[in-house]
Amino acid sequence: MTPLMAAGLALGAAGLVMLIVGQYLGRRAVTAPDPETRRAEVRDTLGRDGWTASVKIYRERTGAGLLEAHDAVRRIDRESR
């Protein structure tokens, strides 16, 4: 392998890594509404579509992980009772 081919391969690999990281960060970079709006949306979704949809909405709005979102939805549900 020539040095030029090795450099091209290294640049290609670096580009691929950057694309993967960009996709990951793009999914995490969400615009979270203010907490009260988010709580209202989760409460509405709980009543209409259930737990799974509520956790999904919370995750989409905040970028939270599954466990964090589940705990947050549980807190919101408890507060609304």
C-alpha positions as CSV (number, residue, x, y, z in Angstrom):
1,M,0.0,0.0,0.0
2,T,1.4,3.4,-1.0
3,P,1.5,6.3,1.5
4,L,-1.1,8.1,-0.6
5,M,-3.5,5.1,-0.4
6,A,-2.9,4.9,3.4
7,A,-3.7,8.6,3.8
8,G,-6.8,8.3,1.7
9,L,-7.9,5.3,3.8
10,A,-7.3,7.1,7.0
11,L,-9.2,10.2,5.8
12,G,-12.1,8.0,4.8
13,A,-12.2,6.2,8.2
14,A,-12.1,9.6,10.0
15,G,-14.9,10.8,7.8
16,L,-17.0,7.7,8.6
17,V,-16.4,8.2,12.4
18,M,-17.4,11.9,12.0
19,L,-20.7,10.8,10.3
20,I,-21.5,8.3,13.0
21,V,-20.8,10.8,15.8
22,G,-22.8,13.5,14.0
23,Q,-25.8,11.1,13.7
24,Y,-25.6,10.3,17.4
25,L,-25.3,14.0,18.4
26,G,-28.0,15.0,16.0
27,R,-30.4,12.6,17.8
28,R,-29.4,14.0,21.2
29,A,-29.6,17.6,20.2
30,V,-33.3,18.3,20.6
31,T,-35.2,21.4,21.5
32,A,-36.8,20.7,24.8
33,P,-39.9,22.7,25.6
34,D,-40.1,24.4,29.0
35,P,-40.7,21.9,31.8
36,E,-44.4,22.8,32.3
37,T,-45.2,22.4,28.6
38,R,-43.3,19.1,28.6
39,R,-45.2,17.8,31.7
40,A,-48.6,18.8,30.1
41,E,-47.6,17.0,26.9
42,V,-46.6,13.9,28.8
43,R,-49.8,13.9,30.9
44,D,-51.9,14.2,27.7
45,T,-50.0,11.4,26.0
46,L,-50.4,9.2,29.1
47,G,-54.2,9.6,29.1
48,R,-54.5,9.2,25.3
49,D,-51.8,6.7,24.3
50,G,-50.3,5.2,27.5
51,W,-46.9,4.7,29.1
52,T,-44.9,3.6,26.1
53,A,-45.9,6.6,24.0
54,S,-45.3,9.0,27.0
55,V,-41.8,7.7,27.6
56,K,-41.1,8.0,23.9
57,I,-42.3,11.6,23.8
58,Y,-40.2,12.5,26.9
59,R,-37.1,11.0,25.3
60,E,-37.7,12.8,22.0
61,R,-38.2,16.1,23.7
62,T,-35.3,15.9,26.2
63,G,-32.7,13.4,24.8
64,A,-33.0,11.5,28.0
65,G,-32.2,7.8,28.2
66,L,-34.8,5.1,28.7
67,L,-34.5,4.8,32.5
68,E,-34.4,8.5,33.0
69,A,-37.4,9.1,30.9
70,H,-39.3,6.3,32.6
71,D,-38.6,7.7,36.0
72,A,-39.6,11.2,34.8
73,V,-42.9,10.0,33.4
74,R,-43.6,8.1,36.6
75,R,-43.0,11.3,38.6
76,I,-45.3,13.3,36.2
77,D,-48.0,10.7,36.5
78,R,-47.8,10.7,40.3
79,E,-47.9,14.5,40.4
80,S,-51.0,14.7,38.2
81,R,-53.0,12.4,40.5
